[in-house]
Amino acid sequence: MKKIVRILISILFGGVIFGLFKIVDQFYGVTLRFTYFVSSNAAKLIPFLLLWVFAAIIFYILFSNTLTQWLFTQMNHWEERLSMMSLKELLVTIGSILVGLIIANLLGIAVLQYRFIGTTIVIFLNIILGYLGYRIAQRKKEDIDLFELCATSEENFAKPKILDTSVIIDGRILDILRTGFIEGTIVVPNFILAELRHIADSSDTLKRNRGRRGLDILNEMQKQLKIPVEIVDLDYKDIEEVDSKLLKVAEEMNAVIVTNDFNLNKVADFQGVEVFNINELANAIKPVVLPGEEMVVTVIKDGKEDEQGIGYLNDGTMIVIEGGKRSIGKTIEVLVTSVLQTAAGRMIFTKIKDQAF
């Protein structure tokens, strides 16, 4: 196969040399003629044909092997690259190349009248504009993904929701999505998935378990949820931090970031990016407790202050019980004295009911 390609390339090169000398002859009148044994018309072509054969032989001996190896290497490279493309990327790439070729041929109509040189220009235009179409398709495929997701969000009348690593590992997002309170396409950029995989491969046992939990949550989302969950091939190689990439994607998609990260929440607010914070949601749906109300709580441990006891509600809210140290391990009735809301959550201060008066 390679030998046939070498021969064809050499013949093609000889043809190029033949054409160049024809141009020289056409413009400068330099025609070599054999005046013996042949007619004048045939004599015009014989020196050029001999030149064609000679150039092809020289090229075959000196350059054809190297060029053929390079061509086969490039063919294997492009075969692997095309096989890795999705059908959508392949269609977009082919479409862009066809547009480039159409433009090249439209421009080439004006120079075709110049015979060989016009044909050469058209060939070069096809190569250059076809390659330009391919490069544009590769560089703009991220924008095509963004347009596709934005169109989906307009159909659903809801902005896409981008999940960050913390909220996936936390796991509560799965239960929230099951309730149907969050609408729109759920988007997981590939760099978030890569971060989860990196955590799941960590040598630290705790990190490894958290990463695997996050991957399990994603699998359950794709299998159980009715709303679409998409893993999107979006990345910004000029941006290193994952949080900065998330903000960039959210800005371009006009999407909402769903997170547990307090710092990411603040930066997003500063940049005008909409955020859903699961911790804020959890605090918002906790039952309202007013001073004077009664509740039943189990004292778990002693508090920081003398004679204080600590208990917890089912939602994790800390209960500080004045004088509760002596009741550790017991379930008692208490009266609410005050409620303190902090960035970390809510704390309820109480007194033992029998000692409240």
GISULNOR-V216996 format. One record per backbone hydrogen bond with DSSP energy under -0.5 kcal/mol. CO is the residue of the C=O (numbers start at 1). NH is the residue of the N-H. E is the energy in kcal/mol with one decimal. If there is no record, write none. Layout:
CO/NH/E  CO/NH/E
//
This chain:
1/5/-2.1  2/6/-2.6  3/7/-2.2  4/8/-2.5  5/9/-2.7  6/10/-2.2  7/11/-2.5  8/12/-2.4  9/13/-2.5  10/14/-2.5  11/15/-2.2  12/16/-1.9  13/17/-2.2  14/18/-2.4  15/19/-2.5  16/20/-2.4  17/21/-2.2  18/22/-1.8  19/23/-1.9  20/24/-2.2  21/25/-2.4  22/26/-2.3  23/27/-2.5  24/28/-2.4  24/30/-0.6  25/29/-1.6  29/31/-1.3  30/32/-0.5  33/35/-0.6  39/43/-2.0  40/44/-1.1  41/45/-0.7  42/45/-0.7  42/46/-1.8  43/47/-0.8  45/49/-2.9  46/50/-2.6  47/51/-2.1  48/52/-2.4  49/53/-2.4  50/54/-2.7  51/55/-3.0  52/56/-2.3  53/57/-2.3  54/58/-2.5  55/59/-2.5  56/60/-2.4  57/61/-2.2  58/62/-2.5  59/63/-2.2  59/64/-2.1  63/67/-2.4  64/68/-2.5  65/69/-2.2  66/70/-2.1  67/71/-2.4  68/72/-2.5  69/73/-2.2  70/74/-2.4  71/75/-2.4  72/76/-2.3  73/77/-2.2  74/78/-2.7  75/79/-2.2  76/80/-2.2  77/81/-2.3  78/82/-2.7  79/83/-1.9  80/84/-1.2  81/85/-0.5  82/85/-0.9  86/90/-2.5  87/91/-2.4  88/92/-2.4  89/93/-2.5  90/94/-2.6  91/95/-2.5  92/96/-2.3  93/97/-2.3  94/98/-2.5  95/99/-2.1  96/100/-2.1  97/101/-2.4  98/102/-2.5  99/103/-2.3  100/104/-2.2  101/105/-2.3  102/106/-2.1  103/107/-2.4  104/108/-1.9  105/109/-0.9  107/110/-0.9  108/111/-1.0  108/112/-1.0  111/114/-1.6  112/115/-1.1  114/117/-1.0  114/118/-0.6  115/119/-2.5  116/120/-2.6  117/121/-2.1  118/122/-2.2  119/123/-2.3  120/124/-2.3  121/125/-2.6  122/126/-2.4  123/127/-2.2  124/128/-2.8  125/129/-2.7  126/130/-1.9  127/131/-2.1  128/132/-2.3  129/133/-2.2  130/134/-1.7  131/135/-2.5  132/136/-2.4  133/137/-2.0  134/138/-2.0  135/139/-2.3  136/140/-2.1  138/141/-0.5  140/144/-1.9  141/145/-1.9  142/146/-2.2  143/147/-2.7  144/148/-2.1  145/149/-2.2  146/150/-2.7  147/151/-2.4  148/152/-1.9  149/153/-2.3  150/154/-2.0  151/155/-1.9  152/156/-1.8  153/157/-0.6  153/158/-1.9  160/162/-0.6  160/256/-2.7  161/163/-0.6  161/187/-3.3  162/258/-3.2  164/168/-1.4  165/169/-2.4  166/170/-2.1  167/171/-1.2  167/173/-0.7  171/174/-1.2  171/175/-0.7  172/176/-2.1  173/177/-2.6  174/178/-1.8  175/179/-1.2  176/180/-0.6  176/181/-0.9  177/180/-0.9  181/183/-0.5  185/161/-2.9  185/187/-0.6  186/230/-3.0  187/163/-2.2  188/232/-1.5  189/192/-0.9  189/193/-1.6  190/194/-2.3  191/195/-1.6  192/196/-2.2  193/197/-2.2  194/198/-2.2  195/199/-2.3  196/200/-2.6  197/201/-1.3  199/202/-1.6  204/208/-2.7  205/209/-2.4  206/210/-2.1  207/211/-2.7  208/212/-2.3  209/213/-2.2  210/214/-2.2  211/215/-2.0  212/216/-2.3  213/217/-2.4  214/218/-2.0  215/219/-2.1  216/220/-2.3  217/221/-2.2  218/222/-2.2  219/223/-1.7  220/224/-2.9  221/225/-1.8  228/186/-2.8  230/188/-2.7  230/232/-0.7  232/190/-2.1  232/234/-1.9  234/191/-0.6  236/239/-1.8  241/245/-1.7  242/246/-2.4  243/247/-2.2  244/248/-2.0  245/249/-2.6  246/250/-2.6  247/251/-2.2  248/252/-2.1  249/253/-2.3  250/254/-1.0  250/255/-2.1  256/162/-3.4  257/259/-0.6  257/276/-3.0  258/164/-1.8  259/278/-1.9  260/262/-0.5  261/265/-2.0  262/266/-1.9  263/267/-2.4  264/268/-2.6  265/269/-2.2  266/270/-2.1  267/271/-1.9  268/272/-0.6  268/273/-2.9  269/272/-0.8  274/257/-2.3  275/277/-0.6  276/259/-2.5  276/278/-0.6  277/281/-2.0  278/282/-2.6  279/283/-2.3  280/284/-2.1  281/285/-1.7  283/286/-0.8  290/293/-1.9  293/336/-2.7  295/334/-2.9  297/299/-0.5  297/332/-2.7  298/300/-0.5  299/329/-2.9  301/310/-3.3  305/308/-1.5  307/325/-1.9  308/303/-2.2  309/321/-3.3  310/300/-3.4  310/301/-1.5  311/319/-3.5  313/316/-1.8  317/313/-2.2  318/320/-0.5  318/348/-2.5  319/311/-2.5  319/321/-0.6  320/322/-0.6  320/350/-3.1  321/309/-2.5  321/324/-1.7  322/352/-0.9  324/327/-1.6  325/328/-1.2  327/330/-2.5  330/299/-2.4  330/332/-0.6  332/297/-2.5  333/353/-2.4  334/295/-2.1  335/351/-2.1  336/292/-3.1  338/349/-2.7  339/341/-0.5  340/342/-0.5  340/347/-3.0  342/345/-0.8  345/342/-3.5  346/318/-1.1  347/340/-3.3  348/320/-3.1  349/337/-3.2  349/338/-1.6  350/322/-2.8  351/335/-2.8  352/355/-1.3  352/356/-0.6  353/356/-1.2
//
